[in-house]
């Protein structure tokens, strides 16, 4: 059944830096009723920067909160349903430059949003500038951070079963409420095209931003990266996953064994 739409926007110029991490570090963040979704047997996290444009809540545009940047740290999970696997993401931390956005996201979706001052530098490739750039920079608790990449050519369709498809084709979000209940919501958008990109880089104090457990894995060059063109999106209202009497989140079916 189609859930009501809570938010509409455009997500553009999505810069994603991907890192291999120890699954044990992610285990405390995995919501009940879900499991890690691995790529080639490895657990990945992504630092993602992007533009939030023409943002509307329940169809309403809030002055001063329509266009802004966001940076988040996320990883990949899946949940089995009667319709098959639902592949989704869990956000470890999300940064936004508007206090009202932080409050709404925390209150409605129980996401770990925090305030940061964010800006961007975006230059798409053209005949005059064949090498473009996507860069997001921000200030968090007095420290300076940035992620960046060089892009070339025109955006191309995703390759089937590629890493880029795995990273971008997760259409569900999951978060854990303070009472331990898992909240699930759907994000709707068409498949994104991606630029040819390289020279991926993240700079800043990882321990201060994401905690010491992530520092060894995020302080090295990323495993991979991509820059997606983006599109219009819709975020549907969340719903609680069902629980048994002992408080464990259930799935409506058992996945097939291989």
Buried (B, 14 or more C-beta within 10 A) or exposed (E): EEBEBBBBBBBBBBBBBBBBBEEEBBEEBBBBBBBBBBBEEBBBBBBBBBBBBEBBBEEEEEEEBEEBBBBBBBBBBBBBEEEEEBBBBBBBBBBBBBEEBBEBBBEBBBBBBBBBEBEBEBEBBEEEEEEBBBBBBBBBEEEEBBBBBBBEEEBEEBEEEEBBBBBBEBBBBBBBEEEEBBBBBBBBBEEBBBBBBEEBBBEBBBBBBBEEBBBEBBEEEBBBBBBBBBBBBBBBBBEEBEBEEEEEBEBEEEEEEE
